[in-house]
């Protein structure tokens, strides 16, 4: 029997119960070229189901990997063929405003292939990753290589964590939510310290 999914995972239970692997593939695929969809969340939920014996973890991982790579490549084709004009005209419908796109494009241009790899783990950049790679003129073989690496790490991480949680997802989620305030405070302090350090260095220069 599948474990009850807590928090934001709960509303995905009916999708997994009725569509299983298809839900994983479709949601991960469409999220990766900008459609607002819970691709990462469905991957975690499916991995939890696999940990409870309701799905096969290898099938979940393989389907998510193929869908992630394919989705980003659709985004790449959109960016490559439509370019900035396409994004500026239609991007607002997938929450990719010209301002957001410009900032992401500048960051992408400075860091190149590294961004394609780490973009998987950054909300917002994950969805726009392929489109930006296409508009900035990154070659397809280079994009495919870094995109495949990033997708493999992303799928591997969330599949492993979800699978390990399995039937214990409820108690684990409770512990996480109990201490999340302290974690967020710690992150806030760390970010403030880094900003202060940067400002002090800049003033010294």
LINFENJO-V141290 format. One line per field, one symbol per residue. burial: b if it has 24 or more other ideal C-beta (glycine too) atoms within 12 Angstrom, else e. A space follows every 50 residues. Layout:
# LINFENJO-V141290
burial = ???
This chain:
# LINFENJO-V141290
burial = ebbebbeebeebbebbeeebbebbbbbbbbbbbbbebbbbbbbbbbbbbb bbebbebeebbbbbbbbbbbbbbbbbebbbeeebebbeeebeebebeeeb beebbebbeeeebebbbebbeeebbbbbbbbbbbbbebeeeebbebbbbb beebbbebbebbbebbeebeebbeeeeeeeeeeeeeeeeeeeeeeeeeee eeeee
